[in-house]
Amino acid sequence: MKQVNRKDLMQFVKYLVVGVINTLVTLILIYVCKSIIGVNLWVSNFIGYVGGVINSFLWNKLWVFHSRSHGWQVECVKFIVGFALCYGLQFAATWLLTNYVIYDDFLVSAFGFAVSGYGVATVIGMMVYTIANFIYNRLVTFRQISM
């Protein structure tokens, strides 16, 4: 098994930073559209997620994976396919954990917050998504073979 080097670890940390920025961009767009401009809730949600995916693609292409490919359209399609596949994995993990492993009456209390079994399953599902999407983008979308 290959040992993770510093460059690989820093790339993953950059990927996580982009994820945080992406979440903020998505939430800000949803808030501005819905609460300030008065756009329908679901249209605002759609606009937020589209903005988030565009933001994520650009930061991952240019900063995380340093792709200078001129075939950005192909990378964009691969990125969206990766998003869909990894979202499916996340959804499956969350659904399976919620329905077969962690029961509804399960609660975790930490730092003044109570988290249900669904909440725990969601966090685990998000970890599945994050790791799977990083690997997919590294090996497929932005074609970095060494890992």
MARLUM-132578 format. One line per 8 residues: number of its first residue (from 0); their letters; for each residue x, y, z of N, C-alpha, C. Coordinates in steps of 0.001 Angstrom, whole numbers, plus 500000, padded with zeros to 6 digits. Layout:
<vexbas>
NUM> a> X Y Z X Y Z X Y Z  ...
</vexbas>
This chain:
<vexbas>
0> mkqvnrkd> 500834 498832 500000 500000 500000 500000 500888 501243 500000  500589 502178 499122 501404 503362 498977 501148 504333 500124  502219 504906 500661 502103 505869 501743 501719 507241 501164  500868 507961 501874 500439 509283 501437 501570 510271 501696  501945 511015 500642 503000 512003 500834 502413 513376 501133  503280 514317 501470 502850 515661 501867 502081 516360 500748  502513 516205 499508 501843 516847 498374 500401 516336 498244  500218 515024 498366 498876 514443 498281 497992 514929 499423
8> lmqfvkyl> 498560 514992 500619 497805 515454 501779 497397 516910 501608  498304 517756 501130 497985 519167 500921 496915 519331 499839  496953 518473 498834 495924 518533 497794 494553 518211 498396  494491 517220 499272 493233 516869 499920 492757 517998 500837  493679 518639 501550 493314 519769 502410 492752 520908 501558  493376 521196 500419 492856 522214 499503 491444 521838 499037  491247 520562 498745 489931 520079 498324 488895 520342 499420  489259 520115 500671 488347 520374 501786 488054 521867 501927
16> vvgvintl> 489077 522708 501736 488879 524161 501795 487893 524596 500708  488056 524056 499502 487123 524368 498413 485712 523934 498802  485584 522810 499469 484272 522345 499918 483613 523327 500873  484384 523897 501781 483849 524882 502717 483444 526146 501956  484318 526624 501073 483999 527813 500262 482751 527545 499424  482685 526356 498843 481546 525977 498011 480242 526009 498812  480282 525494 500021 479103 525506 500882 478665 526941 501168  479618 527803 501463 479294 529205 501733 478698 529891 500504
24> vtliliyv> 479295 529678 499332 478777 530269 498097 477338 529813 497863  477101 528510 498016 475759 527962 497811 474751 528598 498765  475096 528643 500056 474185 529211 501049 473940 530699 500824  474982 531435 500482 474835 532871 500237 473934 533116 499031  474145 532361 497961 473290 532526 496778 471823 532208 497098  471603 531138 497836 470227 530784 498207 469613 531908 499046  470357 532396 500036 469853 533458 500897 469543 534731 500110  470491 535166 499275 470291 536394 498494 469084 536256 497571
32> cksiigvn> 469013 535133 496856 467892 534943 495930 466552 534908 496659  466497 534124 497735 465219 533929 498430 464849 535128 499306  465756 535547 500155 465415 536523 501183 465561 537976 500751  466462 538260 499844 466675 539652 499446 465951 539969 498135  466098 539094 497144 465476 539349 495841 464037 538853 495802  463715 537833 496611 462351 537321 496669 462037 536241 495651  463068 535548 495198 462878 534453 494246 462270 533259 494982  461464 532483 494299 460853 531269 494833 461904 530404 495534
40> lwvsnfig> 461506 529757 496648 462400 528921 497456 463145 527887 496615  462420 527145 495779 463045 526056 495020 463915 526565 493880  463527 527671 493285 464377 528298 492257 465652 528830 492917  465513 529420 494093 466675 529913 494838 467622 528760 495172  467051 527633 495593 467853 526453 495909 468612 525983 494673  467930 525918 493534 468552 525500 492278 469688 526454 491890  469433 527752 491970 470459 528750 491633 471667 528597 492553  471408 528395 493836 472498 528208 494793 473357 527011 494457
48> yvggvins> 472720 525882 494130 473480 524674 493824 474213 524779 492498  473614 525416 491513 474321 525623 490238 475548 526502 490472  475362 527582 491226 476501 528439 491558 477577 527686 492324  477149 526826 493230 478097 526024 494001 478881 525056 493142  478213 524406 492201 478901 523451 491317 479892 524187 490406  479492 525344 489884 480404 526132 489041 481615 526578 489854  481367 527095 491048 482447 527505 491941 483388 526333 492237  482811 525199 492567 483592 524016 492900 484444 523559 491718
56> flwnklwv> 483846 523530 490529 484591 523115 489336 485793 524023 489103  485581 525322 489148 486671 526265 488861 487801 526164 489883  487460 526156 491177 488492 526058 492213 489240 524721 492139  488490 523628 491915 489151 522326 491820 490044 522244 490590  489578 522739 489468 490362 522708 488230 491652 523516 488366  491516 524744 488851 492646 525662 488830 493551 525598 490061  492981 525369 491234 493776 525450 492454 494114 524086 493042  493131 523193 493139 493374 521904 493788 494150 520958 492882
64> fhsrshgw> 493672 520783 491645 494279 519803 490744 495180 520435 489686  495241 521749 489631 496107 522487 488693 495969 522006 487258  494763 521770 486823 494538 521309 485456 494608 522502 484509  495445 522385 483509 495571 523439 482503 495072 522937 481148  494267 521899 481199 493711 521314 479985 492845 522332 479263  492955 522335 477928 492111 523216 477130 490758 522578 476866  490588 521318 477237 489312 520631 477063 488434 520782 478287  488216 522014 478710 487463 522261 479935 486028 521761 479838
72> qvecvkfi> 485475 521708 478618 484099 521232 478472 483996 519755 478855  484994 518973 478440 485023 517545 478786 485208 517389 480290  486113 518176 480858 486316 518124 482303 485035 518506 483042  484335 519474 482527 483090 519921 483157 482047 518798 483164  481901 518095 482050 480953 516979 481984 481379 515876 482954  482663 515546 482972 483164 514524 483903 482921 514946 485353  483105 516233 485630 482901 516756 486978 481448 516580 487406  480524 516898 486525 479091 516768 486835 478710 515298 486989
80> vgfalcyg> 479266 514428 486143 479014 512987 486277 479542 512502 487626  480740 512949 487999 481317 512577 489291 480464 513048 490449  479959 514279 490341 479061 514799 491366 477849 513883 491517  477241 513514 490383 476040 512668 490417 476340 511287 491008  477435 510674 490579 477804 509345 491096 478078 509387 492600  478859 510364 493012 479230 510449 494423 478049 510868 495288  477166 511701 494738 475943 512031 495456 475106 510765 495647  475047 509929 494619 474331 508652 494725 474917 507769 495814
88> lqfaatwl> 476248 507710 495906 476903 506927 496967 476557 507498 498340  476609 508825 498444 476273 509489 499695 474840 509197 500089  473937 509303 499134 472526 509060 499408 472311 507617 499860  472948 506670 499163 472809 505250 499514 473354 504986 500917  474521 505539 501226 475107 505336 502558 474205 505919 503641  473718 507124 503414 472834 507770 504392 471542 506983 504568  470960 506566 503462 469705 505816 503509 469884 504475 504219  470946 503738 503863 471195 502440 504493 471457 502584 505991
96> ltnyviyd> 472291 503550 506356 472575 503754 507777 471326 504166 508544  470535 505046 507946 469319 505518 508613 468299 504396 508774  468144 503567 507774 467092 502554 507788 467502 501205 508378  468811 500901 508400 469216 499562 508837 470254 499521 509954  470922 500625 510254 471997 500571 511244 471708 501469 512446  471412 502731 512187 471207 503703 513254 469710 503939 513402  469196 503719 514576 467760 503823 514789 467325 505259 515070  466051 505549 514785 465512 506897 514929 465634 507450 516343
104> dflvsafg> 465582 506598 517351 465635 507101 518716 467073 507339 519195  468049 507109 518320 469447 507325 518639 469757 508820 518612  470261 509360 519706 470633 510772 519780 472039 510914 520338  472798 511835 519760 474118 512171 520267 474053 513624 520689  474479 513913 521902 474460 515286 522378 475894 515749 522581  476247 516842 521892 477596 517392 522014 477544 518892 521802  478261 519624 522619 478376 521075 522492 477011 521761 522452  476052 521229 523190 474737 521837 523252 473818 521491 522093
112> favsgygv> 474248 520615 521204 473432 520199 520070 473038 518742 520228  471820 518428 519872 471373 517036 519846 471303 516621 518378  471927 515509 518059 471958 515024 516685 471262 513674 516640  470301 513548 515749 469542 512300 515612 470356 511249 514875  469815 510066 514828 470443 508999 514049 470580 509393 512593  469553 510068 512057 469630 510567 510685 470774 511571 510535  470964 512425 511532 472052 513402 511497 473409 512724 511462  473575 511701 512280 474831 510937 512292 475034 510265 510924
120> atvigmmv> 473978 509662 510399 474067 509010 509085 474411 510021 507999  473855 511226 508094 474135 512273 507116 475603 512675 507149  476165 512838 508333 477583 513197 508454 478460 512091 507865  478141 510841 508152 478903 509719 507579 478752 509716 506059  477536 509947 505575 477304 510018 504130 478105 511135 503485  478211 512268 504161 479006 513386 503643 480482 513014 503552  480973 512250 504523 482364 511800 504468 482571 510856 503282  481605 509958 503056 481670 509062 501898 481730 509879 500618
128> ytianfiy> 480848 510877 500502 480824 511740 499313 482164 512443 499128  482679 513047 500176 483908 513835 500088 485078 512995 499614  485264 511836 500197 486392 510977 499822 486203 510424 498413  485011 509931 498098 484755 509375 496764 484896 510441 495688  484388 511648 495944 484453 512711 494947 485881 513196 494736  486679 513248 495798 488087 513618 495667 488811 512605 494781  488628 511326 495065 489292 510279 494282 488827 510317 492833  487518 510453 492611 486984 510514 491251 487586 511692 490485
136> nrlvtfrq> 487568 512868 491093 488095 514038 490392 489587 513936 490125  490291 513342 491045 491735 513191 490868 492065 512187 489771  491326 511083 489730 491644 510019 488775 490899 510123 487443  489753 510769 487436 488935 510806 486213 488861 512220 485644  488285 513139 486397 488039 514484 485867 489330 515204 485498  490274 515240 486416 491494 516014 486201 492711 515119 485995  492493 513835 485811 493490 512832 485410 494849 512912 486059  494895 512759 487345 496161 512634 488035 496298 511184 488462
144> ism> 497238 510508 487871 497361 509060 488061 498025 508699 489383  499093 509391 489775 499805 509005 490993 498974 509343 492218  498943 508403 493153 498188 508639 494383 498812 507972 495545
</vexbas>
